[in-house]
Amino acid sequence: MKRWIFLFVWMTGLLAMRGVAEPLAECQARDGLPNVFAKLEAGGEVRVAYLGGSITDAEGWRVLSRKWLAEQYPKAKVTEIRATICGTGAELGACRVGRDVLQFKPDLLFVEFAVNGAGSGNRRPIQSMEGIVRQTWRANPKTDICFVFTAGTWFLKDLQADKLPYPMTLMDQVAAQYKIPTINFALDVARKVKAGTLVYQGAKSHDGDKIVFSGDGVHPFLDTGHPLYLDAIVRSVPALKSASKPGPHAMPEPLDADNWQNATLIPMEQITKSDGWTKIEPPGDAWAANVAKHYLPSVWKAAKPGESVTFKFRGTAFGIAGLRGADSGQFRVTVDGNTQNATQFDHYARANHWMVQPWIFPGELASGEHTVKLELIADGLDKEGILKKAGAKMDYAPPYKDNFLYFGGILLAGEIMP
């Protein structure tokens, strides 16, 4: 018996030295979700918040998980805090978590940003995800948090090799520092695809007797893909329940001193604007307009070159929460005297359709006071070229000729100054 134990230990060490990856765990329970499960078992109202992008915005795993919890704990009244904006990541999430989530006092917060990302480089993802955690526990240290990692085509190869994709790795560093559990929704999907028991992408949710996960490689089908995400949660529950005892979560030292724990969204009413800005009703169809009304304090439009906003802040980063459309123009960004051009237009822009879209200043700013000016400029964009490069095209040309700005608020990792 001792000989077999020795051989096992020796082989494990040999494989590690050769760089053979250990199997990834679907769930890293860490300190688990003790407070929410204790509250579910006790009964009463339990608030579950969902902060994420379009995958969580769909009537899929978000709805399924809420219903499953309600069925498992009939004494509890499980309510939902929906804080999902399609196509947005953790930078905007950190700036809006207070407004869209924490004011409603959640007992559990699911955070889903692996696919949309959490910012460029290796600092910004840590800073923004860490900011979400620290804001949450500053508001209520008994709120449980769980990071979930969803599937994208570009993640499959790594996951099938039992390697955590890079964006997930950075988010997992934050989770490990704060002993927050993670559930890797994408892992079982990748393994099923590799085993041939699941078709990853197809035109519809079933291909003969085979189940198809997604139509576009990112967004799961409601009847096949999303239930797999629920299955991952259900499998994780035993570990999440037993990982630790209920109580306040300890706030450790930050991974990054410039984390976004003070991130916020400042309404345009509080920002100095030139005279040509007009407060408007959000444009577009009813669905898009309702999203803008719900998540932006207001919407202001600038149509004439030279219109600008100016502000001073103390902190390390800034950006815009606004709308992107076919008529989105180019603006000049001046920070502490240094200028560059920017736009909210991208290859997702469609005629007569406006979506909530953040723009974050791409450079790193030293912690301190900064002066910012954002000005609409006359220079047009090669919109057709931007669309063509991504395999898209103008669906209706006239709206693309305009160059406007639609701002809903200023994003800050810091505080506004008079």
Backbone hydrogen bonds in HBPLUS format (Angstrom, degrees):
<---DONOR---> <-ACCEPTOR-->    atom                        ^
c    i                          cat <-CA-CA->   ^        H-A-AA   ^      H-
h    n   atom  resd res      DA  || num        DHA   H-A  angle D-A-AA Bond
n    s   type  num  typ     dist DA aas  dist angle  dist       angle   num
A0005-ILE N   A0001-MET O   3.09 MM   4  6.43 156.4  2.15 150.4 157.0     1
A0006-PHE N   A0002-LYS O   2.90 MM   4  6.14 157.2  1.96 147.4 153.8     2
A0007-LEU N   A0003-ARG O   2.91 MM   4  6.20 158.7  1.95 149.0 154.6     3
A0008-PHE N   A0004-TRP O   2.93 MM   4  6.12 156.3  1.99 146.8 152.9     4
A0009-VAL N   A0005-ILE O   3.01 MM   4  6.24 167.9  2.02 153.5 156.0     5
A0010-TRP N   A0006-PHE O   2.86 MM   4  6.04 158.2  1.90 149.9 156.8     6
A0011-MET N   A0007-LEU O   2.85 MM   4  6.01 161.8  1.89 149.7 154.1     7
A0012-THR N   A0008-PHE O   2.94 MM   4  6.11 158.9  1.98 150.0 156.0     8
A0013-GLY N   A0009-VAL O   3.03 MM   4  6.23 160.2  2.07 147.0 151.9     9
A0014-LEU N   A0010-TRP O   2.92 MM   4  6.14 152.5  1.99 144.8 153.1    10
A0015-LEU N   A0011-MET O   2.91 MM   4  6.11 163.2  1.94 153.0 156.3    11
A0016-ALA N   A0012-THR O   3.06 MM   4  6.26 154.6  2.13 143.3 150.5    12
A0017-MET N   A0013-GLY O   2.96 MM   4  6.23 154.7  2.03 147.3 153.7    13
A0018-ARG N   A0014-LEU O   3.04 MM   4  6.29 142.0  2.19 143.5 154.0    14
A0020-VAL N   A0015-LEU O   3.00 MM   5  5.36 160.5  2.04 160.5 155.2    15
A0019-GLY N   A0016-ALA O   3.07 MM   3  5.12 155.9  2.13 102.4 109.6    16
A0184-ASN N   A0026-GLU O   2.72 MM 158  5.01 172.3  1.73 158.5 161.1    17
A0028-GLN N   A0182-THR O   2.98 MM 154  5.24 159.4  2.02 146.7 153.5    18
A0182-THR N   A0028-GLN O   3.07 MM 154  5.24 146.8  2.19 131.8 141.9    19
A0032-GLY N   A0029-ALA O   2.66 MM   3  4.95 152.1  1.74 147.9 145.7    20
A0031-ASP N   A0179-LYS O   3.11 MM 148  5.41 157.6  2.16 127.8 134.1    21
A0033-LEU N   A0240-LEU O   3.00 MM 207  5.38 165.7  2.02 131.1 134.5    22
A0037-PHE N   A0033-LEU O   3.41 MM   4  6.54 163.5  2.44 151.8 156.4    23
A0038-ALA N   A0034-PRO O   3.08 MM   4  6.14 152.5  2.16 142.0 149.5    24
A0039-LYS N   A0035-ASN O   3.03 MM   4  6.22 152.4  2.11 143.8 151.3    25
A0040-LEU N   A0036-VAL O   2.83 MM   4  6.03 151.2  1.91 145.2 153.6    26
A0041-GLU N   A0037-PHE O   3.00 MM   4  6.13 159.2  2.05 144.7 149.4    27
A0042-ALA N   A0038-ALA O   3.06 MM   4  6.21 141.8  2.21 136.5 146.9    28
A0043-GLY N   A0039-LYS O   3.05 MM   4  6.17 134.3  2.27 142.1 152.5    29
A0077-LYS N   A0044-GLY O   2.75 MM  33  5.63 164.3  1.77 131.1 135.4    30
A0046-VAL N   A0077-LYS O   2.90 MM  31  5.97 160.5  1.93 140.9 141.9    31
A0079-THR N   A0046-VAL O   2.92 MM  33  6.14 160.6  1.95 150.1 156.5    32
A0107-ASP N   A0047-ARG O   2.82 MM  60  5.23 162.5  1.85 138.0 144.2    33
A0108-LEU N   A0047-ARG O   3.20 MM  61  6.62 147.1  2.32 157.8 162.4    34
A0048-VAL N   A0079-THR O   2.90 MM  31  6.22 168.4  1.92 158.2 160.4    35
A0081-ILE N   A0048-VAL O   2.83 MM  33  5.94 157.1  1.88 142.5 141.9    36
A0049-ALA N   A0108-LEU O   2.76 MM  59  6.05 175.9  1.76 163.4 164.1    37
A0110-PHE N   A0049-ALA O   2.89 MM  61  6.12 174.8  1.90 155.2 154.7    38
A0050-TYR N   A0081-ILE O   2.93 MM  31  6.27 154.1  2.00 177.1 171.6    39
A0083-ALA N   A0050-TYR O   2.95 MM  33  5.67 146.6  2.06 157.0 158.9    40
A0051-LEU N   A0110-PHE O   2.96 MM  59  6.15 177.8  1.96 164.2 164.9    41
A0112-GLU N   A0051-LEU O   2.90 MM  61  6.25 164.6  1.92 161.4 164.8    42
A0052-GLY N   A0083-ALA O   3.38 MM  31  6.74 152.6  2.47 129.7 134.2    43
A0085-ILE N   A0052-GLY O   3.11 MM  33  6.60 153.0  2.18 154.5 151.4    44
A0057-ASP N   A0053-GLY O   2.91 MM   4  6.05 137.9  2.09 141.7 154.8    45
A0058-ALA N   A0054-SER O   3.05 MM   4  6.15 139.0  2.22 143.3 149.3    46
A0064-LEU N   A0060-GLY O   2.86 MM   4  6.04 171.2  1.87 161.4 164.4    47
A0065-SER N   A0061-TRP O   2.83 MM   4  5.71 160.5  1.87 142.3 147.0    48
A0066-ARG N   A0062-ARG O   3.18 MM   4  6.33 160.1  2.22 144.5 149.9    49
A0067-LYS N   A0063-VAL O   2.98 MM   4  6.17 165.7  2.00 152.8 156.9    50
A0068-TRP N   A0064-LEU O   2.89 MM   4  6.04 151.5  1.97 143.6 152.1    51
A0069-LEU N   A0065-SER O   2.99 MM   4  6.17 162.9  2.02 148.9 152.5    52
A0070-ALA N   A0066-ARG O   3.05 MM   4  6.28 157.5  2.10 146.3 152.8    53
A0071-GLU N   A0067-LYS O   2.92 MM   4  6.16 149.4  2.01 145.9 154.1    54
A0072-GLN N   A0068-TRP O   2.93 MM   4  6.13 155.3  1.99 150.7 157.3    55
A0073-TYR N   A0069-LEU O   2.95 MM   4  6.01 142.7  2.09 144.8 154.2    56
A0076-ALA N   A0073-TYR O   3.00 MM   3  5.66 155.2  2.06 119.7 127.1    57
A0093-GLY N   A0089-GLY O   3.08 MM   4  6.23 154.0  2.15 140.2 147.8    58
A0090-ALA N   A0117-GLY O   3.16 MM  27  6.63 152.8  2.23 138.4 145.5    59
A0094-ALA N   A0090-ALA O   2.76 MM   4  5.85 150.9  1.84 145.4 149.4    60
A0095-CYS N   A0091-GLU O   3.31 MM   4  6.60 146.5  2.43 139.6 148.1    61
A0095-CYS N   A0092-LEU O   3.05 MM   3  5.10 122.0  2.40  96.6 111.7    62
A0096-ARG N   A0092-LEU O   3.02 MM   4  6.23 133.1  2.25 149.0 161.8    63
A0097-VAL N   A0093-GLY O   2.91 MM   4  5.66 123.1  2.24 147.1 157.1    64
A0100-ASP N   A0096-ARG O   2.78 MM   4  5.78 170.7  1.79 169.6 172.4    65
A0101-VAL N   A0097-VAL O   2.89 MM   4  5.13 141.0  2.04 129.7 137.1    66
A0102-LEU N   A0097-VAL O   2.92 MM   5  6.25 160.2  1.96 152.3 158.4    67
A0103-GLN N   A0098-GLY O   3.21 MM   5  6.10 140.3  2.38 153.0 155.9    68
A0104-PHE N   A0101-VAL O   2.98 MM   3  5.73 155.9  2.04 121.4 128.9    69
A0105-LYS N   A0102-LEU O   3.04 MM   3  5.19 167.4  2.06 112.6 114.9    70
A0144-ASP N   A0107-ASP O   3.04 MM  37  6.23 160.3  2.08 148.8 142.6    71
A0109-LEU N   A0144-ASP O   2.83 MM  35  6.27 147.0  1.94 147.1 158.0    72
A0146-CYS N   A0109-LEU O   2.91 MM  37  6.27 155.7  1.97 159.7 158.5    73
A0111-VAL N   A0146-CYS O   2.95 MM  35  6.29 154.3  2.02 154.0 157.6    74
A0148-VAL N   A0111-VAL O   3.00 MM  37  6.15 165.1  2.03 157.9 157.1    75
A0117-GLY N   A0113-PHE O   2.78 MM   4  5.54 132.1  2.01 147.5 158.9    76
A0127-GLN N   A0123-ARG O   2.78 MM   4  5.98 164.7  1.80 160.3 165.8    77
A0128-SER N   A0124-ARG O   2.85 MM   4  5.94 169.4  1.86 158.3 159.7    78
A0129-MET N   A0125-PRO O   3.06 MM   4  6.03 166.0  2.08 143.9 148.4    79
A0130-GLU N   A0126-ILE O   2.86 MM   4  5.71 154.8  1.92 143.4 151.8    80
A0131-GLY N   A0127-GLN O   2.91 MM   4  5.97 140.1  2.07 133.2 144.3    81
A0260-TRP N   A0127-GLN O   3.01 MM 133  5.46 175.3  2.01 127.2 126.0    82
A0132-ILE N   A0128-SER O   3.10 MM   4  6.43 148.1  2.21 145.2 152.2    83
A0133-VAL N   A0129-MET O   3.20 MM   4  6.54 159.9  2.24 147.7 152.1    84
A0134-ARG N   A0130-GLU O   2.93 MM   4  6.13 172.4  1.93 156.4 158.2    85
A0135-GLN N   A0131-GLY O   2.99 MM   4  5.98 159.6  2.03 145.8 151.4    86
A0136-THR N   A0132-ILE O   3.09 MM   4  6.15 155.4  2.15 141.3 148.3    87
A0137-TRP N   A0133-VAL O   2.97 MM   4  6.26 167.4  1.99 159.6 161.6    88
A0138-ARG N   A0134-ARG O   2.91 MM   4  5.86 136.8  2.10 136.2 147.8    89
A0139-ALA N   A0135-GLN O   3.05 MM   4  6.23 146.0  2.17 140.5 148.5    90
A0140-ASN N   A0136-THR O   2.94 MM   4  6.23 154.5  2.01 146.0 153.8    91
A0143-THR N   A0140-ASN O   3.09 MM   3  5.73 170.6  2.10 123.4 125.7    92
A0249-HIS N   A0141-PRO O   2.70 MM 108  5.18 170.8  1.71 137.4 139.4    93
A0147-PHE N   A0181-PRO O   3.09 MM  34  6.49 157.7  2.15 159.6 157.7    94
A0183-ILE N   A0147-PHE O   2.95 MM  36  6.49 149.0  2.05 154.0 164.0    95
A0149-PHE N   A0183-ILE O   3.01 MM  34  6.39 157.6  2.06 151.2 154.9    96
A0185-PHE N   A0149-PHE O   2.83 MM  36  5.50 115.4  2.25 133.8 151.9    97
A0186-ALA N   A0149-PHE O   3.18 MM  37  6.35 141.2  2.34 148.7 153.1    98
A0155-PHE N   A0152-GLY O   2.85 MM   3  5.40 163.3  1.88 122.7 128.5    99
A0156-LEU N   A0153-THR O   3.27 MM   3  5.68 153.7  2.34 111.2 117.9   100
A0159-LEU N   A0155-PHE O   3.13 MM   4  6.28 173.8  2.13 162.8 164.7   101
A0160-GLN N   A0156-LEU O   2.85 MM   4  5.98 159.5  1.90 159.4 164.8   102
A0161-ALA N   A0158-ASP O   2.97 MM   3  5.10 139.6  2.13 100.7 113.1   103
A0163-LYS N   A0158-ASP O   2.81 MM   5  4.86 155.9  1.87 139.5 141.1   104
A0162-ASP N   A0159-LEU O   2.97 MM   3  4.87 156.3  2.03 108.3 110.0   105
A0168-MET N   A0165-PRO O   3.04 MM   3  5.47 115.5  2.48 110.8 126.0   106
A0169-THR N   A0165-PRO O   2.92 MM   4  6.16 146.0  2.04 150.0 160.5   107
A0169-THR N   A0166-TYR O   2.98 MM   3  4.91 118.0  2.38  95.1 111.5   108
A0170-LEU N   A0166-TYR O   3.15 MM   4  6.52 155.3  2.22 159.8 163.6   109
A0171-MET N   A0167-PRO O   3.18 MM   4  6.46 164.5  2.20 148.7 152.8   110
A0172-ASP N   A0168-MET O   2.75 MM   4  5.87 148.9  1.85 146.3 155.9   111
A0173-GLN N   A0169-THR O   3.04 MM   4  6.33 136.3  2.24 139.8 150.3   112
A0173-GLN N   A0170-LEU O   3.19 MM   3  5.18 129.3  2.46  93.6 106.5   113
A0175-ALA N   A0171-MET O   3.04 MM   4  6.40 160.2  2.08 147.1 152.9   114
A0176-ALA N   A0172-ASP O   2.80 MM   4  5.99 158.0  1.85 149.2 154.5   115
A0177-GLN N   A0173-GLN O   3.03 MM   4  6.21 157.6  2.08 143.9 149.8   116
A0178-TYR N   A0174-VAL O   3.12 MM   4  6.35 152.9  2.20 151.5 157.8   117
A0179-LYS N   A0175-ALA O   2.82 MM   4  5.65 103.9  2.41 137.6 155.5   118
A0180-ILE N   A0175-ALA O   2.78 MM   5  4.62 153.1  1.85 140.7 143.7   119
A0179-LYS N   A0176-ALA O   3.30 MM   3  4.88 157.5  2.35  94.5 101.1   120
A0187-LEU N   A0184-ASN O   3.30 MM   3  5.68 149.3  2.40 108.7 116.1   121
A0190-ALA N   A0186-ALA O   2.94 MM   4  6.17 163.2  1.97 157.1 160.9   122
A0191-ARG N   A0187-LEU O   3.01 MM   4  6.28 158.8  2.05 151.8 157.8   123
A0192-LYS N   A0188-ASP O   2.93 MM   4  6.05 154.9  1.99 146.3 152.8   124
A0193-VAL N   A0189-VAL O   2.99 MM   4  6.23 156.7  2.05 151.3 157.6   125
A0194-LYS N   A0190-ALA O   3.00 MM   4  6.22 160.4  2.04 146.5 151.8   126
A0195-ALA N   A0191-ARG O   2.95 MM   4  6.13 147.2  2.06 142.0 150.9   127
A0196-GLY N   A0192-LYS O   3.03 MM   4  6.15 113.8  2.49 134.2 149.7   128
A0197-THR N   A0192-LYS O   3.00 MM   5  5.29 143.6  2.13 157.3 156.2   129
A0196-GLY N   A0193-VAL O   3.08 MM   3  5.09 148.9  2.18  99.2 108.8   130
A0199-VAL N   A0211-ILE O   2.93 MM  12  6.09 170.8  1.94 167.5 166.0   131
A0213-PHE N   A0199-VAL O   2.77 MM  14  6.16 157.2  1.82 165.3 173.2   132
A0214-SER N   A0200-TYR O   3.01 MM  14  6.07 141.1  2.17 134.1 145.6   133
A0202-GLY N   A0214-SER O   2.94 MM  12  6.41 147.9  2.04 152.7 163.1   134
A0212-VAL N   A0205-SER O   2.82 MM   7  4.69 165.6  1.84 137.6 132.6   135
A0207-ASP N   A0210-LYS O   2.88 MM   3  5.10 165.5  1.90 148.9 153.8   136
A0210-LYS N   A0207-ASP O   3.08 MM   3  5.10 162.1  2.11 120.8 121.9   137
A0221-PHE N   A0213-PHE O   2.86 MM   8  6.02 163.9  1.88 151.7 152.2   138
A0225-GLY N   A0221-PHE O   2.90 MM   4  4.86 120.3  2.26 119.4 136.8   139
A0226-HIS N   A0221-PHE O   3.06 MM   5  6.32 162.8  2.09 159.1 161.4   140
A0228-LEU N   A0225-GLY O   3.04 MM   3  5.40 133.8  2.26 106.4 118.8   141
A0229-TYR N   A0226-HIS O   2.97 MM   3  5.11 125.4  2.28 101.2 115.5   142
A0230-LEU N   A0226-HIS O   3.10 MM   4  6.55 154.4  2.17 151.6 158.8   143
A0231-ASP N   A0227-PRO O   2.94 MM   4  6.20 154.7  2.00 143.4 150.2   144
A0232-ALA N   A0228-LEU O   3.17 MM   4  6.47 146.4  2.29 139.7 147.1   145
A0233-ILE N   A0229-TYR O   3.30 MM   4  6.71 150.2  2.39 144.5 151.6   146
A0233-ILE N   A0230-LEU O   2.98 MM   3  5.15 118.9  2.36 100.6 115.9   147
A0234-VAL N   A0230-LEU O   2.95 MM   4  6.30 164.5  1.98 159.5 163.5   148
A0235-ARG N   A0231-ASP O   2.93 MM   4  6.15 161.2  1.96 152.1 156.7   149
A0236-SER N   A0232-ALA O   3.21 MM   4  6.28 135.0  2.43 133.0 144.1   150
A0236-SER N   A0233-ILE O   2.95 MM   3  5.07 128.7  2.22  98.6 113.3   151
A0237-VAL N   A0233-ILE O   3.08 MM   4  6.27 128.7  2.35 149.4 163.0   152
A0240-LEU N   A0236-SER O   3.06 MM   4  6.21 160.0  2.10 154.8 160.9   153
A0241-LYS N   A0237-VAL O   2.87 MM   4  5.97 149.3  1.96 161.4 167.9   154
A0242-SER N   A0238-PRO O   3.31 MM   4  6.40 152.4  2.39 142.6 148.5   155
A0259-ASN N   A0256-ASP O   3.00 MM   3  5.32 136.3  2.20 125.4 121.5   156
A0263-ALA N   A0260-TRP O   3.24 MM   3  5.02 162.1  2.27 105.7 105.2   157
A0264-THR N   A0412-LEU O   2.83 MM 148  5.41 148.6  1.93 152.0 160.8   158
A0412-LEU N   A0264-THR O   3.00 MM 148  5.41 166.4  2.01 154.3 155.8   159
A0266-ILE N   A0410-ILE O   2.75 MM 144  5.02 172.5  1.76 152.9 153.7   160
A0410-ILE N   A0266-ILE O   2.86 MM 144  5.02 158.0  1.91 146.1 149.2   161
A0270-GLN N   A0267-PRO O   3.03 MM   3  5.74 157.6  2.08 118.0 124.0   162
A0271-ILE N   A0268-MET O   3.00 MM   3  5.07 166.9  2.01 111.8 115.3   163
A0310-THR N   A0272-THR O   3.03 MM  38  5.54 156.3  2.09 147.1 154.0   164
A0274-SER N   A0308-SER O   2.95 MM  34  5.49 151.3  2.03 163.2 160.5   165
A0278-THR N   A0301-LYS O   2.95 MM  23  5.23 158.0  2.00 143.1 150.2   166
A0301-LYS N   A0278-THR O   2.77 MM  23  5.23 161.6  1.80 146.7 150.5   167
A0280-ILE N   A0299-VAL O   2.91 MM  19  5.78 166.0  1.93 155.8 160.3   168
A0289-ALA N   A0285-ASP O   2.94 MM   4  6.05 164.1  1.96 159.7 165.0   169
A0290-ASN N   A0286-ALA O   2.94 MM   4  5.98 154.1  2.01 144.6 151.1   170
A0291-VAL N   A0287-TRP O   3.08 MM   4  6.40 151.8  2.16 148.2 155.8   171
A0292-ALA N   A0288-ALA O   3.05 MM   4  6.34 162.3  2.08 150.8 154.8   172
A0293-LYS N   A0289-ALA O   2.91 MM   4  6.16 158.8  1.95 149.0 155.1   173
A0294-HIS N   A0290-ASN O   2.93 MM   4  6.04 150.1  2.03 143.0 150.9   174
A0295-TYR N   A0291-VAL O   3.00 MM   4  6.14 159.0  2.04 153.8 158.4   175
A0296-LEU N   A0292-ALA O   2.90 MM   4  5.45 147.0  2.01 144.8 149.8   176
A0300-TRP N   A0407-PHE O   2.83 MM 107  5.31 160.9  1.86 152.9 159.4   177
A0407-PHE N   A0300-TRP O   2.89 MM 107  5.31 146.3  2.01 156.1 159.8   178
A0302-ALA N   A0405-LEU O   2.96 MM 103  5.12 153.2  2.03 139.6 145.9   179
A0405-LEU N   A0302-ALA O   2.97 MM 103  5.12 152.9  2.04 147.1 153.6   180
A0307-GLU N   A0304-LYS O   3.16 MM   3  6.05 161.5  2.19 147.2 149.5   181
A0306-GLY N   A0376-LEU O   2.74 MM  70  5.43 163.2  1.76 148.1 151.5   182
A0376-LEU N   A0307-GLU O   2.94 MM  69  5.63 159.0  1.98 168.1 170.3   183
A0309-VAL N   A0374-LEU O   2.94 MM  65  5.37 145.1  2.06 143.8 155.0   184
A0374-LEU N   A0309-VAL O   2.93 MM  65  5.37 161.5  1.96 156.3 162.3   185
A0311-PHE N   A0372-VAL O   3.02 MM  61  5.48 154.7  2.09 149.1 154.4   186
A0372-VAL N   A0311-PHE O   2.87 MM  61  5.48 170.4  1.88 171.8 174.7   187
A0417-MET N   A0312-LYS O   2.83 MM 105  5.26 157.4  1.88 146.7 139.5   188
A0313-PHE N   A0370-HIS O   2.98 MM  57  5.50 156.8  2.04 151.0 158.5   189
A0370-HIS N   A0313-PHE O   2.81 MM  57  5.50 153.2  1.88 161.6 170.7   190
A0314-ARG N   A0415-GLU O   2.85 MM 101  5.39 162.9  1.88 160.1 164.3   191
A0415-GLU N   A0314-ARG O   2.88 MM 101  5.39 155.2  1.94 144.8 151.8   192
A0315-GLY N   A0368-GLY O   2.81 MM  53  5.35 152.7  1.88 156.7 151.3   193
A0368-GLY N   A0315-GLY O   3.23 MM  53  5.35 151.0  2.32 127.1 134.6   194
A0316-THR N   A0413-ALA O   3.05 MM  97  5.84 157.2  2.10 162.7 165.9   195
A0413-ALA N   A0317-ALA O   2.92 MM  96  5.02 163.2  1.95 138.8 134.8   196
A0361-PHE N   A0318-PHE O   3.00 MM  43  5.95 165.1  2.02 151.9 156.8   197
A0319-GLY N   A0411-LEU O   2.80 MM  92  4.69 134.9  2.00 136.6 135.1   198
A0411-LEU N   A0319-GLY O   2.89 MM  92  4.69 161.2  1.93 114.9 119.7   199
A0320-ILE N   A0359-TRP O   2.66 MM  39  5.08 153.6  1.72 150.2 159.5   200
A0359-TRP N   A0320-ILE O   2.88 MM  39  5.08 150.8  1.96 143.1 149.2   201
A0321-ALA N   A0409-GLY O   2.92 MM  88  5.15 169.5  1.93 147.6 146.8   202
A0408-GLY N   A0321-ALA O   2.65 MM  87  5.40 148.9  1.75 145.7 151.5   203
A0409-GLY N   A0321-ALA O   3.04 MM  88  5.15 117.3  2.45 149.9 151.9   204
A0322-GLY N   A0357-GLN O   3.15 MM  35  5.42 161.8  2.18 132.2 137.3   205
A0357-GLN N   A0322-GLY O   2.73 MM  35  5.42 167.2  1.74 141.2 144.8   206
A0323-LEU N   A0406-TYR O   2.98 MM  83  5.33 153.4  2.05 140.4 145.3   207
A0324-ARG N   A0355-MET O   2.81 MM  31  5.35 157.0  1.86 151.7 158.3   208
A0355-MET N   A0324-ARG O   3.02 MM  31  5.35 157.1  2.07 144.8 148.5   209
A0328-SER N   A0325-GLY O   3.13 MM   3  5.29 162.2  2.16 113.8 113.6   210
A0404-PHE N   A0327-ASP O   2.69 MM  77  5.83 167.5  1.70 168.2 172.7   211
A0329-GLY N   A0404-PHE O   2.74 MM  75  4.89 151.6  1.81 152.6 145.9   212
A0377-ILE N   A0330-GLN O   3.09 MM  47  6.01 176.0  2.09 151.5 151.2   213
A0331-PHE N   A0342-ALA O   2.83 MM  11  5.45 170.2  1.84 158.8 162.1   214
A0342-ALA N   A0331-PHE O   2.83 MM  11  5.45 151.1  1.91 158.8 168.0   215
A0332-ARG N   A0375-GLU O   2.68 MM  43  5.09 158.3  1.73 150.5 152.0   216
A0375-GLU N   A0332-ARG O   2.97 MM  43  5.09 159.1  2.01 142.1 149.0   217
A0333-VAL N   A0340-GLN O   2.70 MM   7  5.33 177.4  1.70 175.6 176.1   218
A0340-GLN N   A0333-VAL O   2.95 MM   7  5.33 137.7  2.13 141.2 154.0   219
A0334-THR N   A0373-LYS O   2.89 MM  39  5.08 163.2  1.92 155.3 158.9   220
A0373-LYS N   A0334-THR O   2.91 MM  39  5.08 144.9  2.03 142.3 151.4   221
A0335-VAL N   A0338-ASN O   2.77 MM   3  5.21 156.9  1.82 154.9 155.3   222
A0338-ASN N   A0335-VAL O   2.99 MM   3  5.21 169.9  2.00 119.0 120.1   223
A0336-ASP N   A0371-THR O   2.91 MM  35  5.22 165.1  1.93 155.2 159.3   224
A0349-ALA N   A0346-ASP O   3.07 MM   3  5.80 169.8  2.09 124.7 127.5   225
A0386-ILE N   A0382-ASP O   2.96 MM   4  6.31 153.9  2.03 152.7 160.5   226
A0387-LEU N   A0383-LYS O   2.99 MM   4  6.22 162.5  2.02 151.7 155.7   227
A0388-LYS N   A0384-GLU O   2.86 MM   4  6.00 163.0  1.89 148.0 153.5   228
A0389-LYS N   A0385-GLY O   2.96 MM   4  6.01 156.0  2.02 146.1 151.4   229
A0390-ALA N   A0387-LEU O   3.09 MM   3  5.44 136.1  2.29 104.7 116.2   230
A0392-ALA N   A0387-LEU O   2.77 MM   5  4.74 158.5  1.82 146.7 139.4   231
A0391-GLY N   A0388-LYS O   2.97 MM   3  4.92 163.1  2.00 106.7 110.8   232
A0400-TYR N   A0397-ALA O   2.97 MM   3  5.63 141.4  2.12 128.0 138.3   233
A0401-LYS N   A0398-PRO O   3.03 MM   3  5.62 160.8  2.07 120.7 126.6   234
A0402-ASP N   A0399-PRO O   3.37 MM   3  5.91 154.0  2.44 111.0 116.6   235
